[in-house]
Each structure stands twice: as structure tokens, then as C-alpha cells.
Amino acid sequence: MIALSGGLDSVILLMLFLQSGYKNIAIAHCNFQLRGEESDADEDFVRSLASELNIELFANSCDAAKYADDNKLTIQESARELRYSFFEEIALRESFDKIAIAHNADDQIETFFINLFRGSGTAGLKGMPLKRGKIIRPLLFASRQEIEIFASENKLKYREDSSNSSDKYLRNKIRHHLSPIIEKISPQAKKSITNSLQYLQEDAMLLKQLINDKKEILFENKGVNVIISMQALKKLKPLNVWLYYLLKDYGFSRKTTNDLTFVLQNTQISSCGKTFHSETHILLIDRNELILQQVEQEISKAEFLIRKGETEIKIPLHLQINIEENYSDFVFNSNPSTAYFNADKLQFPLTIRKWKQGDRFIPFGMKGSKLLSDYFIDNKIDRFTKDNIWLLLSGGEIIWIIGHRTSENFRVGVGCKRVLKVLNEV
């Protein structure tokens, strides 16, 4: 699928595909309604070209300005999101293998300077990749001048975007003012910058491999958590750079990883229990390790019932439930994933829910009640584990911190006739 705006670059991209013998192609066009009649004329041109060449067209009209206002984006960010979302939707629905975009070598250089002015690191300075998922950019080898010569020699028709002549956008300012100065200083500057971008992309590939290898050593998957040894982490120099690259795939910004570095390196600060957040993950400093966990989009407040006679449930946990009628022949299992209760004391339906502040229970082997929050502290249960704990209740009373400890009030003892066995299939 070829992204066709109707402009010079995209028309040439289409023609190159046709000249190269590609037959199983289609065109995708977005009308962002930003230039009124001119935008509609661009769409009419694309439709006419698709009809003339007998190529299937997928066109989409959207209000990029409204989308920008609704989502607090710039017009360029809005158009980019809408464009790629539309392309990927069509590619998925119609089973296209690749989406071809008509960025050229000059676009790549302009992107480099845009990201340089924004203070980007290697990820931004290396520019646009030749391939990313289904996206390909076959014209990155060609300069804008080469493209213009090709269009003239082949008498190609295309649409001029009037916004390209405006200095409203940073990209255009770079194109109209900075690029000519650079070429005056050094006629080979664009070629040299293009070579540098290629080196940066190769460096980025090497860095990614290095980071992945280090993650294999440092990161330990434990259930829903990732555990990172602080002792091993602190040996890395410079720590702030390592932390950024190790955690960037989890959404952490450089500012956040710099704050984390400051806390880890400042021994005078009490760091245990401190948390650091990204949009998708939360990082907890817990004694001698960091615990990384994905943020639940919705923390469930639901209650789940186990009705009398049920022998298995699978939501929110996989539990096997069995009543033993003959207590005298019963054999107990000491595994913490299994719990036993005096069945005659239970009130059905039993309830499963998450713990909340103020919850109390009487731990097995004790006489008095205890706050669950105190129980967690005493047993050094970290915050992430605590947040993933479920409780089993009977008549509103906690009978089991599932996977941890049962209640003294429902213990199996003398005089017990029936035993309820609950197995947590972890």
C-alpha cells in the first residue's frame, strides 16, 4: 500500500513501484481538511490518478484541527497520528504486507535537525528508519533535487502543497533557511550528514543489542513483576545512562530515570518504598532490589462469589474447592497454596475480593486480630505483591489471605466433622 498525498515525492514513489513491475499495490490517501478547497483538490487529483492507473484507492477524510484540539496536539502531531492510524487500519484489514511512505533524504536531514533542537538523544538523532514494522521508506536514498530532476525528465504531474512555502512550521524553516546556508558552507554537507545518520542508526542497533544482553543478566521475571538487583545495577557506569536505556522501553523518561539515579546514589536519602512512574509501569525501591510492574488500567473493586456446591472457579483466581466429609482420615498438605477450613463454620456464598485499608483478621495460631497492613509489614510483603493479593471471606470475615495465611477462627480442630479444602492453582 502506497501513501499518496498527491505531492511530488509520493507521486514519484508510486511511479517507481509501477516501473519496477509491482502489480499487487494500492493507494491510501488522507484528506486532513486543513487547506479547504485545496485539500479537496488534492483528493480529487489522487482519485483521478488512481482511476487512470486502475489502482485500488483507500481514501479517508478527517478533521485534523479538531483532533488536535481534542487531544492537545500540534497540527503536525495530529495529522501524523491520524495518518498512521488510518494506514495501519487498512493494512491490517486488507492484509497488506508493507506500507510505503515517500520520505526522502532531505526529509531525513530536516528530521535530524528538528530532533537536535529538541534535545533528543541517539534515538531521535538517528532519524527515520528505512523499515519499522510494516512501514518502509524506499525513497530515503534520494535527495529532493534528484527527485525534482526525475519528475521533470518523466513529465510527471503532481500537486503543490501551498503550506510548504510557509515558515509556520519548524521543518519549513530548516528547509528554507538552514539547509541553504549549510550547502553554501559545504556543498557535500547533505551527503555527509546522510552518512552520519547511517552510522547513528548502526550505533543504535549495537546499543539496543547491548541493552538487551544486559537485561538478560539483570532482570529476573517473577510472576507479574520484574526484579532488578540494586547491587548489580550500581556497578554500571554511568548509572544514569544505563538506567535510561534499561527502562525506556517501559515508558520511563530521562527525567524520571535521572531522579531515580539521584536517589540510588544518595545514601543519605531513605529510598525504600519510593516509587517512580511511567504511563504504563511503576517502579518500586524495595530494600536491596527494584521491582518493576505494569500498571493495571483498572484496579478491580469487584467481588467474586463461590456458591455452595461449586468445585472450581477460574476468575479472578483458579481455585479447586473440595469438601472432605471424614475428618479423621484427612491428610493435610503444608503447601501455602492450599488452605483448610472447618466447613461447618462457613457461610456460603464465600467471597473473593482485594484487600483494603482497615481490613483485620485473626492469623492462624494467634488469639487477637491484626490489621492486614501490619501483617504485610511484619512479613516483609512488598507493595506490588500486596496489591495483587486476594482474600477469601465467609460472612464478611476474612478466612484466608490467599497464598499466605488462614484465619484462626476457621481452623480445623477437635470436633470438626467436615473440612473444606481450597487449592490455589498458581
Order of alpha helices (4+ residues) and beta strands (2+ residues): beta-alpha-beta-alpha-beta-alpha-alpha-beta-alpha-alpha-beta-beta-alpha-alpha-alpha-alpha-beta-beta-alpha-alpha-alpha-beta-beta-beta-beta-beta-beta-beta-beta-beta-beta-alpha-alpha-beta-beta-beta-beta
